[in-house]
Amino acid sequence: MTDKVVVSAPESVWGLAAPLLEGPVWVERDAALWFVDIKSHKIHRYDPATGDKQSWDAPAQVGFALPCASGGFVAGLQTGLARFDPADGSFTPLVDPEPGLPGNRLNDGTVDPQGRLWFGTMDDGESDATGTIYRLAADGSCVPSTPKVSITNGPAVSPDGKTIYHVDTLGAVVYACDIAADGTLANPREFVRIAEGEGFPDGPCVDSEGFVWVSLYAGSEVRRYSPAGELVETVSFPVDAITKIAFGGPDLKTVFATTANKHLSAEDKAARPTSGDLFSFRVTVPGLPGTMIRVGA
């Protein structure tokens, strides 16, 4: 195990200057990074080997697009989960987990080693405690699994599939829970708390050593924590809002980071012109191989 793993500084690789990039995921079947721009209703694909860039319009705010073993993706829209087919750009509704909460939207998601989709919801106004983490069950229903907060982020899952990490962004806390074989969560506990003035925890990601990477919104950095919750390394960015990272490339040692600029004034955007871009940097410890959705979709 090596504590210091970052070997290059973050650099912008796609100058999108977007309001709110989120949800990066490396899809091994087409060797590309997929991610979204929530506020612009866009899904993006970036091929680092060729530099090819593609974009699709979504019918609503979109928090994530995660690959399915059966082909295509499941997208998390403000209106609920939908199947997304990049071949024709179509979206087919699956299920709305919160039909009685039209002010909520889906925000972030991940797939565990068993092929189960986990995703969070949040108050689009970023104030009311109406968001929670759901698990998509085999019957296609959405099982609420965590207490309600205003802004959920993550979740992320440990390499052995036994621990899930989820974020209360406004509360500045990353929580850990045990995952039972049936997907039930137990033993919730505080994993990391971000000190006041250091930013807000956004999307988490786990590497192959089980270390948890936490992106900081309004914090200008990404932090790497040991499984015991000890801070072991930080990565500084030239922008202040990093929303999430993903490991990719053929060796899973290229880290891609999504960022945002929706909170910045025109003057701040001019001073930080790469805010809202897609970034990348290199590390020595790889991420985890991608997992596709095999349950419920």
Residue, then its C-alpha position, 0 to 999 in steps of 0.5 A: m500500500t502506498d499513501k502518496v499516489v498522485v503523479s500529475a496535476p489536474e489538467s482540463v481535457w474538455g473545455l465545457a465551462a458547464p454549469l454542473l458536470e457530474g456522474p463520471v463513469w468509465v465504461e470499459r466496453d467502449a473504452a470511454l468516459w461518460f458523464v452528465d451536465i445536470k443543468s444543461h440536460k446533457i449526457h457526454r462521452y469522452d474517448p481519451a485515446t482519440g479525443d473524440k467527444q459526443s453529446w446527447d440531449a436529455p429530456a430533463q435534468v440528468g444526474f447520472a448515466l450508468p451502463c447496463a449489462s443488457g446494453g445501453f444505460v440507465a439514466g437518473l432524470q428529474t422525472g425518475l429512472a429511464r433507459f437511455d440508448p445512445a444509438d438513437g438518443s432515446f429515453t424510455p421511462l422505468v420508474d419514478p421513485e418519488p412521484g409525490l416530490p416534484g421538487n426533487r431530482l435524481n443526483d448521483g449513482t453507482v453500481d455495486p459488485q452484485g450489479r445493483l444500482w444505488f442512487g440518490t435524490m435531492d431537493d432541487g432547491e438545495s434546502d429541504a431535507t427530502g433526499t435519500i439513497y435508493r436501491l433498485a430492487a430486482d422487481g424494479s421498485c426503488v427501496p429507500s435506504t438512508p435517512k433524509v437530507s437535502i443533498t445526497n451524493g454518492p454512493a460509492v461501494s468498497p471493493d468487497g461490496k460490504t461497505i457503502y459510502h454516502v454523503d450529506t453534502l450540506g451536513a458536510v459528512v460522509y457516512a459508511c454503512d454495512i451492506a447485507a447480502d440482500g442489500t439492506l443497510a446496517n450500522p450507519r456511522e460517520f466516516v469523514r466530516i469536512a471542517e467548516g470553511e474547507g468546502f462541502p463533500d460531493g461525489p465519493c469514489v473508491d480505488s482498488e485499495g479501498f481508499v475513499w476519494v472525496s471531491l470538495y465543492a467550494g473546496s478546490e480539491v479532492r481528498r483521499y482517505s484510508p478505509a479508517g477515515e484518515l486523510v492521506e493525500t490531497v489533490s489541488f485544482p485550479v477551480d473551486a468546485i469539484t463534483k466527482i472523480a472516476f478512474g479510467g483508461p486501460d490501466l484504470k490509473t487516469v482519474f477524470a474529474t467533473t467540475a461546476n461553475k453554476h455558483l460563480s459570478a461572471e467575474d469569477k468565471a473570467a478569473r477561473p476560466t476552466s471552471g465547469d471543465l472535465f479534468s484528468f490526472r494520473v495516479t499509481v494506484p488504479g481504480l476498480p473495474g467497472t460494474m454494469i447494472r444487472v438487477g432490476a433494469 
